[in-house]
Amino acid sequence: MKLKSKQVEIPIKHPWESQPARIINDAAVATVGVGDSRLIPLVIIDSAERPDIEELVRVHEHLPPGDVKVQWGKLKSAPNSIALLLRFTPPVEALLVLNFDIVKQGGVVDQILSSRALYLQPGREGDRLSNTLDAKRILIEVPETGFSKTWDGILFKHLVKDFRRRGLPKRQAKEATKGAIEEWRKIGRSRLWASRA
């Protein structure tokens, strides 16, 4: 079984890898000394059917990190979403597909691209950052792949379409979209500053 994208075919080793992981919740975390203290998105996935991801996070507590290969793409079954494919290499091998709804989670994608990083946390239904502060999670580097320029156009198009669907005329929809993106990016540029004693 293989998962197709425009550029490559990615081999599937386990049946659960062929489906996008269900995102339970997302948030943003800023930590002094990590990512220049910028906000880094945190994605909590339902790992009930993904024991490999729970194992991946557990192993990385005790061993040096392995590598991860990343690729942005679109799944044919989800035309209004953007997928982030993560291929983890030893010590634990796994393929994880995160599928983000462009309108609802566009800010998360935007911040991943801006911070070039993502926290991944296995979880269960009902988990939120506020009630899982001590949960195990890993930090994943998401380098610039050239997708950022493409993303700007995709995000703008989908948000304009959504504002039009909600009743705004075309010109106002474009203005509202510019304002929404500008606000996301303003928040995303925030940094955590720690005073030195």
C-alpha positions as CSV (number, residue, x, y, z in Angstrom):
1,M,0.0,0.0,0.0
2,K,1.4,3.4,-0.9
3,L,0.3,7.0,-0.1
4,K,0.5,9.1,-3.2
5,S,1.5,12.8,-3.4
6,K,2.3,14.9,-6.4
7,Q,6.1,14.4,-6.1
8,V,6.8,11.0,-4.6
9,E,5.2,7.8,-3.5
10,I,5.8,7.0,0.1
11,P,5.9,3.4,1.1
12,I,3.5,2.3,3.9
13,K,4.8,-0.2,6.4
14,H,1.7,-0.5,8.6
15,P,-2.0,-0.1,7.7
16,W,-2.5,2.7,10.2
17,E,0.1,4.8,8.4
18,S,-2.2,5.1,5.3
19,Q,-4.7,7.3,7.2
20,P,-4.0,10.8,8.5
21,A,-3.7,10.9,12.3
22,R,-6.8,12.5,13.9
23,I,-5.8,15.9,15.4
24,I,-7.5,16.2,18.8
25,N,-6.3,19.7,19.6
26,D,-3.7,22.3,18.9
27,A,-2.0,25.1,20.7
28,A,1.2,27.2,20.7
29,V,4.1,26.9,23.1
30,A,7.0,29.3,23.7
31,T,9.9,28.2,25.8
32,V,13.0,30.2,26.6
33,G,16.0,28.7,24.8
34,V,13.9,26.8,22.2
35,G,13.3,28.2,18.7
36,D,14.5,31.7,19.7
37,S,11.6,31.7,22.3
38,R,9.1,31.9,19.4
39,L,5.7,30.4,19.5
40,I,5.9,26.8,18.2
41,P,2.7,25.0,17.3
42,L,1.8,22.0,19.4
43,V,-0.4,19.3,17.8
44,I,-2.1,16.6,20.0
45,I,-3.0,13.6,18.0
46,D,-5.2,10.7,18.9
47,S,-2.7,7.9,19.4
48,A,-5.2,5.2,20.5
49,E,-4.6,3.5,17.2
50,R,-1.1,4.7,16.7
51,P,1.1,2.8,19.3
52,D,4.1,3.5,17.1
53,I,3.8,7.3,17.8
54,E,3.5,6.7,21.5
55,E,6.6,4.5,21.3
56,L,8.4,7.1,19.2
57,V,7.8,9.8,21.8
58,R,8.7,7.4,24.7
59,V,12.0,6.3,23.1
60,H,13.1,9.9,22.4
61,E,13.0,10.5,26.1
62,H,16.0,8.2,26.6
63,L,17.9,8.1,23.3
64,P,19.3,10.7,21.0
65,P,16.8,11.8,18.4
66,G,16.6,10.1,15.0
67,D,16.0,12.0,11.8
68,V,12.7,13.0,10.3
69,K,12.0,13.8,6.7
70,V,9.2,16.2,6.0
71,Q,7.0,16.9,2.9
72,W,4.0,19.2,2.4
73,G,1.3,18.0,0.1
74,K,-2.4,17.5,-0.5
75,L,-4.4,14.3,-0.2
76,K,-6.9,13.6,-3.0
77,S,-9.5,12.7,-0.4
78,A,-9.2,16.1,1.3
79,P,-9.1,19.0,-1.2
80,N,-9.6,21.7,1.5
81,S,-6.7,20.5,3.6
82,I,-2.9,20.6,3.6
83,A,-1.0,17.5,4.7
84,L,2.3,17.4,6.4
85,L,4.0,14.0,5.9
86,L,6.6,13.0,8.6
87,R,8.8,10.0,8.0
88,F,10.8,9.1,11.2
89,T,13.9,7.1,10.9
90,P,15.6,5.0,13.6
91,P,15.6,4.5,16.6
92,V,11.9,4.3,15.7
93,E,10.6,4.1,12.1
94,A,7.2,5.5,11.4
95,L,5.2,7.5,8.9
96,L,2.7,10.1,10.2
97,V,0.4,12.2,8.1
98,L,-1.1,15.4,9.7
99,N,-3.9,16.8,7.7
100,F,-4.8,20.4,8.4
101,D,-8.1,22.0,7.4
102,I,-6.9,25.2,5.6
103,V,-9.7,27.5,6.9
104,K,-9.9,26.1,10.4
105,Q,-6.2,25.3,11.0
106,G,-4.5,27.6,8.5
107,G,-3.0,29.6,11.4
108,V,-1.3,26.4,12.7
109,V,0.2,25.6,9.3
110,D,1.3,29.3,9.0
111,Q,3.1,29.1,12.4
112,I,4.8,25.8,11.6
113,L,6.2,27.4,8.4
114,S,7.2,30.5,10.4
115,S,8.8,28.8,13.4
116,R,10.1,25.9,11.3
117,A,9.1,23.5,14.1
118,L,6.3,21.6,15.6
119,Y,5.6,19.9,18.9
120,L,3.9,16.5,18.5
121,Q,2.1,15.0,21.5
122,P,0.2,11.7,21.6
123,G,-3.1,11.8,23.4
124,R,-6.7,10.8,23.8
125,E,-10.0,12.5,23.2
126,G,-10.5,15.5,25.5
127,D,-6.7,16.2,25.9
128,R,-5.8,19.9,25.8
129,L,-2.5,21.6,26.5
130,S,-3.9,23.0,29.7
131,N,-4.7,19.5,31.1
132,T,-1.6,17.7,29.8
133,L,1.2,20.1,30.6
134,D,3.4,17.3,31.9
135,A,2.7,15.0,28.9
136,K,5.5,13.6,26.8
137,R,6.0,15.4,23.5
138,I,8.7,15.8,20.9
139,L,10.0,18.8,19.0
140,I,10.2,18.3,15.2
141,E,12.2,20.5,12.9
142,V,10.3,21.4,9.8
143,P,12.8,23.0,7.5
144,E,11.9,25.4,4.6
145,T,11.2,23.2,1.6
146,G,10.0,25.9,-0.8
147,F,6.4,25.4,0.2
148,S,6.0,28.7,1.9
149,K,5.4,30.7,-1.3
150,T,2.9,28.2,-2.5
151,W,1.2,28.2,0.9
152,D,0.6,32.0,0.7
153,G,-1.5,31.6,-2.4
154,I,-3.4,28.5,-1.1
155,L,-4.2,30.2,2.2
156,F,-5.4,33.4,0.6
157,K,-7.6,31.6,-1.9
158,H,-9.3,29.4,0.7
159,L,-9.9,32.2,3.2
160,V,-11.4,34.5,0.5
161,K,-13.7,31.7,-0.6
162,D,-14.7,31.1,3.1
163,F,-15.5,34.8,3.6
164,R,-17.5,34.9,0.4
165,R,-19.4,31.8,1.5
166,R,-20.3,33.7,4.7
167,G,-21.7,36.6,2.6
168,L,-19.0,39.1,2.1
169,P,-18.6,40.7,-1.3
170,K,-15.4,39.8,-3.2
171,R,-13.5,43.0,-2.4
172,Q,-14.4,42.9,1.3
173,A,-13.6,39.2,1.4
174,K,-10.1,39.9,0.1
175,E,-9.6,42.7,2.7
176,A,-10.9,40.5,5.5
177,T,-8.5,37.7,4.4
178,K,-5.5,40.1,4.4
179,G,-6.4,41.3,7.9
180,A,-6.8,37.7,9.2
181,I,-3.5,36.6,7.8
182,E,-1.8,39.7,9.1
183,E,-3.2,39.2,12.6
184,W,-2.1,35.5,12.7
185,R,1.4,36.5,11.7
186,K,1.6,39.3,14.2
187,I,0.7,36.9,17.0
188,G,3.0,34.3,15.5
189,R,6.0,36.6,15.7
190,S,5.5,37.0,19.4
191,R,8.4,35.8,21.5
192,L,8.8,34.9,25.2
193,W,11.2,37.1,27.0
194,A,12.8,36.1,30.2
195,S,14.5,38.6,32.5
196,R,17.9,37.7,33.8
197,A,18.2,37.9,37.6
